[in-house]
Amino acid sequence: MSNELLDALTILEKEKGISRDVLVEAIEAALVSAYKRNFNQAQNVRVDFNLMNGSMRVFARKEIVDEVFDSRLEISLDEAKSINPNYELEDVVELEVTPKNFGRIAAQTAKQVVTQRVREAERGIVYNEFIDREEDIMTGIVQRRDSKYIYVALGKTEALLPANEQMPNESYQPHERYKVFLTKVEKTSKGPQIFVSRTHPGLLKRLFELEVPEIFDGTVEIKSVAREAGDRSKISVHSDNPEVDPVGACVGPKGQRVQAIVNELKGEKIDIVKWSEDPVVFVANALSPSKVLEVIVNEEEKATTVIVPDYQLSLAIGKRGQNARLAAKLTGWKIDIKSETDARESGIYPVVRDSEEEMEFTGFTFGLDDDGEE
C-alpha cells in the first residue's frame, strides 16, 4: 500500500496539479484523528509520513515537567533524561506509539483523504476556470431538464439554465447545441454552480463580437443593447473611424453576419442603429424602422417627444408598444410618440426646422417583412 500511495501522490501532483506536500500534510492530520478515534487516545500526537519508503509512524508528544499530573501529556524530567540527558524542563519529548495494526487504518484513512482532496481540487479547478469566464459566451449541449433547470454540459461540468433565462421559442431537446451566456459562478458545498442564460442582453453582444471582426478588434463599439429575448432586439453601434460604417460592418455582405446571429437566436428580429451623442439623432435612429419628423428633448426629465407621420404611428409604437419600449431602453431616454396630426392640434408641431422633411434614419432592421410590418 505504501508504494501505491506514493505513486498515487506523484500522479496526482502531475495530472491534477495538487501539491504533494499539501496532500501529505492533509494525510498526517487525518491520521492523527484516526489514531485518537480508533485507539481511544487523548494524547498530543504527531504522525510522520516518510516520503522515502511510505511508512507511517505515530509519536506521542509530552512536555517535561517537575510533577506529572497527566501521563498522556506530560513526562517527568528524570524519565526524560533517561532517554536523552540533554532534555530540560518545558522541552517536548516525542515517543513512538505506533500501534501494531495501524497500517490498515492508515491506508484506509489516506485513501479517504486523497479522494476528498482530489474532489476538492477538481472543484477548485472548475471554479477557477469558469470564474474568469463570467459574462462570456460558450457552446453547451443540453443534457436533461427538471422543473427548475435545464442542465447544459460545458465540457466536463454542467451549467444550470433557469426557467426565466430560457427563450420562449426554444424547446431545448437533449443533445441540442446552444450558445449560452455565463451569468454567475458560485462556490457551494457541493462544488461550483454555473448559471447560464439565453435571454441576457450580453449574449447578443457576445454573438456580434464573434461574428463581426470590427467589433472584436475595437474598430466598432457596441454602445448599448436592448432585448426582449426570442422576439426582438436593438443594438446601437459607433466607430471613431470616419471611414468605417458601423452599421454596415454589423450587417455584413448580403446580411450574412447578422443572419448568422438571427439563426442562432431562432429568428429573433434585430435592429442595428447608429449611436449618436445627440439625443435627437439617437432617439430617431432607435425608433427604426419608423420614420421620424421631429424629436423634442426635455433635458431636465431626460424625456423626449417624438413626432412621426400619421401612417407611421403604429410602426413607431410597435406591437404592444415593443418598438418604443426597446428604443427607450436602448437610449436611456423616456419616449412619448405622437402622430403629426395630434402634434399639430396640440400646438407642439411644427417646430423650427430648415425643412419639413422626415429626419434621416441611420440604421438597419433585420427580420421584418418588405413592407416594414412586423
C-alpha positions in Angstrom: 0.0 0.0 0.0 2.9 2.4 0.8 4.3 2.2 -2.7 0.9 2.5 -4.2 0.2 5.6 -2.1 3.5 7.2 -3.1 2.8 6.5 -6.8 -0.7 8.0 -6.4 0.7 11.2 -4.9 3.1 11.6 -7.8 0.4 11.1 -10.4 -2.0 13.5 -8.7 0.7 16.1 -8.5 1.3 15.8 -12.2 -2.2 15.4 -13.5 -4.3 17.3 -11.1 -1.8 20.0 -10.0 -2.2 19.1 -6.3 1.0 19.7 -4.4 2.4 16.5 -2.8 3.3 18.5 0.3 -0.3 19.6 0.7 -1.6 16.1 0.4 1.0 14.7 2.9 0.0 17.4 5.4 -3.7 16.5 5.0 -2.9 12.8 5.4 -0.9 13.3 8.5 -3.7 15.4 10.1 -6.3 12.8 9.2 -4.1 10.0 10.6 -3.9 11.9 13.9 -7.7 12.0 14.2 -7.9 8.3 13.1 -5.4 7.3 15.8 -7.3 9.1 18.6 -10.6 7.8 17.4 -9.7 4.2 16.8 -7.4 3.7 19.8 -9.3 5.9 22.3 -6.3 8.1 22.9 -6.3 11.7 24.1 -2.6 12.1 23.7 -1.0 15.0 21.9 0.4 13.0 18.9 2.2 13.6 15.6 2.1 11.3 12.6 5.2 11.1 10.5 4.7 10.1 6.8 8.0 9.1 5.3 8.1 10.0 1.7 11.1 7.8 1.0 9.5 4.5 1.9 5.9 5.4 2.6 6.0 4.3 6.2 3.7 6.0 8.8 4.7 6.3 12.4 2.8 7.8 15.4 4.7 9.8 18.0 3.3 11.0 21.4 4.4 14.5 22.3 4.9 15.0 26.0 6.0 18.1 27.9 8.8 17.8 30.5 7.5 18.9 33.9 8.6 18.7 37.6 5.4 16.9 38.7 3.4 14.7 36.3 -0.4 15.1 36.6 -1.4 13.5 33.2 0.9 10.9 31.9 -0.6 11.1 28.5 0.5 14.7 28.0 3.4 15.0 30.5 6.7 13.3 31.4 9.0 13.8 34.4 12.4 15.4 34.0 14.1 12.2 35.3 12.4 10.0 32.8 13.1 12.4 30.0 16.8 12.5 30.9 16.9 8.7 30.8 16.0 9.0 27.2 18.3 11.9 26.4 20.5 13.6 29.1 20.2 16.9 27.2 16.5 17.3 27.9 15.4 20.2 30.2 12.1 21.4 31.7 9.4 22.6 29.3 11.1 20.7 26.4 8.9 18.3 24.4 9.7 14.6 24.2 8.4 12.5 21.3 7.9 8.8 22.0 6.8 6.4 19.2 3.4 4.8 20.0 2.6 3.3 16.6 0.0 0.5 17.1 0.7 -2.8 15.5 -2.4 -2.8 13.3 -2.1 0.9 12.5 -1.2 0.2 8.8 -4.7 -0.9 7.8 -6.3 2.1 9.4 -3.6 4.4 7.9 -4.2 3.0 4.4 -8.0 3.5 4.6 -7.6 7.0 6.1 -5.1 8.0 3.5 -7.3 6.8 0.7 -10.2 8.8 2.0 -8.1 11.9 2.3 -6.7 11.6 -1.1 -10.1 11.1 -2.6 -11.5 14.1 -0.8 -8.6 16.3 -1.8 -8.9 15.2 -5.4 -12.6 16.1 -5.4 -11.8 19.5 -3.8 -9.0 20.1 -6.3 -11.2 19.3 -9.2 -13.9 21.6 -7.9 -11.3 24.3 -7.5 -10.0 23.8 -11.0 -13.6 24.1 -12.4 -14.3 27.2 -10.3 -11.1 28.9 -11.3 -11.7 28.0 -15.0 -15.2 29.4 -15.1 -15.0 32.4 -12.7 -12.8 34.1 -15.2 -15.4 33.5 -17.9 -18.3 35.2 -16.2 -20.1 37.4 -18.8 -18.6 35.3 -21.6 -20.2 33.1 -24.2 -19.7 29.3 -24.5 -21.3 26.5 -26.5 -23.1 23.9 -24.4 -25.0 20.7 -25.1 -28.4 20.1 -23.5 -28.3 17.0 -21.2 -31.5 16.9 -19.2 -34.2 19.0 -17.5 -36.3 19.2 -14.4 -38.9 21.6 -13.1 -36.3 24.3 -12.2 -33.4 24.0 -14.7 -32.2 22.8 -18.0 -28.8 21.2 -17.5 -26.2 22.2 -20.1 -22.9 20.4 -20.5 -19.9 22.8 -20.7 -17.0 20.4 -21.2 -16.6 18.2 -18.1 -19.1 20.2 -16.0 -22.8 21.1 -16.1 -24.3 24.5 -16.1 -27.8 25.5 -14.9 -30.2 27.3 -17.3 -33.0 28.6 -15.1 -36.6 28.8 -16.5 -36.5 32.6 -16.5 -33.4 32.6 -18.6 -34.8 30.3 -21.3 -36.0 31.6 -24.7 -39.8 31.1 -25.2 -39.3 29.9 -28.7 -36.8 27.2 -28.0 -37.5 23.6 -27.0 -34.1 22.5 -25.5 -34.1 18.9 -26.5 -31.3 16.6 -25.3 -28.1 16.7 -27.4 -29.1 20.1 -28.9 -26.2 22.7 -29.1 -26.7 26.2 -27.9 -24.5 29.2 -27.3 -25.1 30.4 -23.7 -24.0 33.4 -21.7 -22.4 32.8 -18.3 -24.1 35.0 -15.8 -22.8 33.8 -12.5 -20.4 31.2 -10.9 -20.9 30.4 -7.2 -19.0 28.3 -4.7 -21.1 25.8 -2.8 -20.5 22.9 -0.5 -21.2 20.5 -3.4 -18.8 22.3 -5.7 -19.1 25.3 -8.1 -22.5 26.1 -9.6 -22.5 27.8 -13.0 -25.6 29.7 -14.2 -26.1 30.5 -17.9 -28.7 32.4 -19.9 -30.2 32.5 -23.4 -32.1 35.7 -22.7 -29.4 38.1 -21.3 -28.6 41.1 -23.5 -24.9 40.2 -23.0 -25.5 37.1 -25.2 -26.4 39.3 -28.2 -23.4 41.5 -27.6 -21.0 38.5 -27.5 -22.6 37.0 -30.6 -21.9 40.2 -32.5 -18.3 40.1 -31.2 -17.9 36.6 -32.6 -19.4 37.4 -36.0 -18.1 41.0 -36.6 -14.3 41.3 -36.7 -14.5 45.1 -36.4 -16.2 44.8 -33.0 -13.7 42.2 -31.8 -10.8 44.4 -32.7 -12.4 47.6 -31.3 -12.9 49.4 -34.6 -16.7 49.3 -34.0 -18.1 49.6 -30.5 -21.5 48.4 -29.3 -22.8 51.3 -27.2 -26.0 49.8 -25.9 -28.3 46.7 -26.2 -32.0 46.4 -25.6 -33.6 43.0 -25.8 -36.8 41.1 -25.5 -35.5 37.6 -26.0 -37.0 35.5 -28.7 -38.9 38.4 -30.2 -36.9 41.5 -31.0 -33.7 43.3 -30.0 -32.0 46.6 -30.8 -28.3 47.5 -30.6 -26.5 50.8 -31.1 -23.1 50.9 -32.7 -20.4 53.5 -33.2 -17.0 53.9 -34.8 -14.4 56.6 -34.2 -13.0 55.9 -37.7 -15.0 58.1 -40.2 -14.2 55.6 -43.0 -15.9 52.7 -41.2 -19.7 52.3 -41.4 -20.5 50.6 -38.1 -24.0 49.5 -39.1 -22.7 48.1 -42.4 -19.9 46.2 -40.6 -22.5 44.5 -38.3 -24.8 43.6 -41.2 -22.0 42.1 -43.3 -22.0 41.2 -47.0 -25.6 40.5 -48.1 -26.6 40.4 -44.4 -24.5 37.3 -43.7 -23.2 38.4 -40.3 -26.5 39.5 -38.8 -28.2 36.5 -40.4 -25.9 34.1 -38.5 -26.9 35.8 -35.2 -30.6 35.7 -36.1 -30.3 32.0 -36.9 -28.6 31.3 -33.5 -31.4 33.2 -31.8 -34.1 31.2 -33.7 -35.4 34.1 -35.7 -35.2 36.9 -33.2 -35.6 40.3 -35.1 -32.6 42.6 -34.7 -32.5 46.4 -35.3 -28.9 47.8 -35.7 -28.8 51.6 -35.3 -26.1 54.2 -35.4 -25.3 55.7 -32.0 -25.0 59.4 -31.6 -24.2 61.7 -28.6 -27.0 63.9 -29.9 -30.2 62.6 -28.3 -32.3 63.9 -31.1 -30.5 61.8 -33.7 -30.0 58.8 -31.4 -33.7 58.6 -30.4 -34.8 59.0 -34.1 -32.4 56.2 -35.1 -33.5 54.0 -32.2 -37.1 54.0 -33.4 -36.2 52.2 -36.5 -37.7 51.1 -38.8 -40.2 54.0 -38.2 -39.6 57.4 -39.9 -39.4 60.4 -37.6 -40.3 64.0 -38.3 -39.0 65.6 -35.1 -37.6 64.8 -31.6 -38.3 67.4 -28.9 -35.9 67.0 -25.9 -36.6 67.7 -22.3 -33.1 67.6 -20.7 -34.3 68.0 -17.1 -36.6 65.0 -17.1 -34.4 63.1 -19.7 -37.6 62.7 -21.8 -38.4 63.2 -25.5 -41.5 63.8 -27.5 -41.2 62.1 -30.9 -43.4 63.2 -33.8 -44.0 60.7 -36.6 -46.1 60.8 -39.8 -49.6 59.6 -39.2 -49.1 56.5 -41.2 -46.0 55.6 -39.2 -47.5 55.8 -35.8 -48.3 52.1 -35.3 -44.9 51.1 -36.7 -43.2 53.6 -34.3 -45.0 52.2 -31.3 -44.8 48.6 -32.4 -46.8 45.6 -31.3 -47.9 46.1 -27.7 -45.5 49.1 -27.5 -42.5 47.0 -28.1 -40.6 49.2 -30.6 -41.0 52.3 -28.4 -40.1 50.3 -25.2 -36.9 48.9 -26.7 -35.9 52.3 -28.1 -36.3 53.8 -24.6 -34.1 51.0 -23.1 -31.6 51.5 -25.8 -31.2 55.2 -25.5 -31.9 55.7 -21.8 -34.5 58.4 -22.6 -38.2 58.4 -22.0 -40.0 58.4 -25.3 -43.5 59.8 -25.9 -44.7 59.2 -29.5 -47.3 61.4 -31.2 -48.7 61.4 -34.7 -48.2 64.5 -36.8 -51.9 65.4 -36.7 -52.1 65.1 -32.9 -48.9 67.2 -32.6 -50.2 70.0 -34.8 -53.5 70.0 -32.9 -51.8 70.3 -29.6 -49.6 73.1 -30.9 -46.2 71.4 -30.4 -45.6 71.0 -34.1 -44.3 72.3 -36.4 -41.1 73.3 -34.7 -38.4 75.5 -36.2 -36.6 73.4 -38.8 -34.7 74.1 -42.1 -37.3 71.9 -43.8 -40.2 69.7 -43.0 -38.7 66.6 -44.4 -38.6 63.4 -42.3 -35.4 63.0 -40.3 -32.8 60.8 -41.9 -32.6 57.4 -40.3 -29.3 55.7 -39.9 -29.7 52.0 -39.2 -30.7 48.6 -40.3 -33.6 46.4 -39.4 -33.2 42.7 -39.9 -36.1 40.3 -39.6 -39.1 42.5 -40.9 -41.2 42.0 -43.9 -40.5 44.0 -47.1 -43.4 46.4 -46.3 -41.9 47.2 -42.9 -44.5 45.4 -40.9 -43.5 43.1 -38.0 
